Amino acid sequence: MPNKEGQSYALAAVTPIINGSTHGVIHAAELRSVLARLNQLDVSPFTRVPGTHFARWNVIDDMPQLGFPSQEDHLQSKYLMLEADFDGDRDRWIDGLVTAIPETITALYRHCVGFPGVGSMADFRRYLVKCQLDTTLDFAPYASESLDTVLRSLDAQRKFVGFVQAMQGRSDLELRLAFTDFMKRLREAPTPRPGEI
Amino acid sequence: MPNIDGKAYGFTAFTPMRRWKTPFLRLFFWTVPIISRPLFQKLFSWITLVRSQKLLLELSFIHFARWSIVRHDFWPHLSSAQPKDDTKYDYLMFCSNFNGTWEQYIDAFSAVIPQGMNMICRWSEQFPGAQPITPFLGYIRKVQMDCEYYYGAYPGATASDVRQALRLNGNLQAFADRTAAMDPTQFARAYRDFVVSVQNCLGSTGLDPYIVDWEELLFPGKTRPEDIAVRGLHTPVSVGPVTSDVPAA
């Protein structure tokens, strides 16, 4: 299945934004304003959604127009596209969105047509799946590795570079003892938080 | 800059295709996993298109990328109050997470795998070909859509850093197990051999100098890496100098 590569899943969900305004709130503009505010945060909400490697939101205002001799091709609604690469199962990740960042999801998707709210995980899951755009070809060079493995490996790399530098010119005995201690600390170290490295 | 998070760039593009061409592209995509298999590569690497598949896999600056065919009638219709969209064209969507600048990325596709790019994009309207580079860059500018929000879980690491770290981590654990019972002299010799064998994996993660330079343009002489996150770029503040768990001698 092209959406799935190794243990990673590539999801794209394209949800229609409500046209026009309600009580003076222009939905597309307000949605953009929420996304702009998210960009000001020091810590991304996605750090709280387990297993997320990469994620993005695009607002599709209209299709690109190439000009003559191509025909003009316009959308009648704007669309919000969520695109993400994450570990494991699609349904579990969507449930993770609802559990971890319900305020962000509500602030964005209340401007989209048919948003069922986040009261029921199953309803929101069905909503996004209904709007899912399947991947035709996926390219993920380290798709077999989970986010935890990647973060722990990057942490180990950073620490080992420091170890190699610190150990230059040390005696064999010092090196032996320090390496044993280093590996013990490395195994016991907590996994770095997403966004930390 | 919403397309960028640390060292990662989120690229999104939609290119229009005449509907009758879509099955041909779908067929090509169907063949890619087969062409990419090692045996196929070994037997048929003299075919340019087959070789370009291998080169694509070797483009070391891509974390994740995907192509999706967007059929003209794909657009979700969830309410009778919402007009039903049915575009004149089908579209090819390309999403990618890569390191480096936009020009470097497009330039690499043009220089390294022009045949592969031509095979994928030749079905798209007005595609000028991957070479020469200038019309190709102009075409990509027309079809790209900026991200409104972009996130990467390891913004200080490039795709090469990740691959190297994964390799190093596996080898490090194996080395520790293998040398657990060695005396200090034997261990020191094995350790030096090990460091030489993994020296290509000892890169450093951290801030992208490109972003620091960009900040410098706005605040000349005032930029410190630790200030950048405060300005909302979501670049990690903890990526200071290399640290070690080893206490100082």
Interface residues (C-beta under 8 A of the other chain):
Chain A: S8 A10 A12 V14 T15 P16 I18 N19 R32 L35 A36 L38 N39 Q40 L41 D42 V43 S44 F46 T47 T52 H53 F54 A55 R56 W57 N58 V59 I60 M63 P64 L66 P69 S70 Q71 D73 L75 Q76 S77 Y79 M81 E83 D85 V113 G114 K130 C131 L133 D134 T135 T136 L137 D138 F139 A140 P141 Y142 A143 E145 L147 T149 V150 L151 R152 S153 L154 A156 Q157 R158 K159 F160 V161 G162 F163 V164 Q165 A166 M167 R170 S171 D172 L173 E174 L175 R176 A178 F179 D181 F182 M183 R185 L186 P194 G195 E196 I197
Chain B: P2 D5 A8 G10 T12 F14 T15 P16 R26 F29 V32 L56 L57 I62 H63 F64 A65 R66 W67 S68 I69 V70 F74 W75 P76 H77 L78 S79 A81 Q82 P83 K84 D85 T87 K88 Y89 Y91 M93 C95 N97 E125 Q126 K142 V143 M145 D146 C147 E148 Y149 Y150 Y151 G152 A153 Y154 P155 G156 A157 A159 D161 V162 R163 Q164 A165 L166 L168 N169 L172 A176 M182 D183 P184 T185 F187 A188 Y191 V195 C201 L202 G203 S204 T205 A229 V230 G232 H234 P236 S238 V239 V242 T243 S244 D245 V246 A248 A249
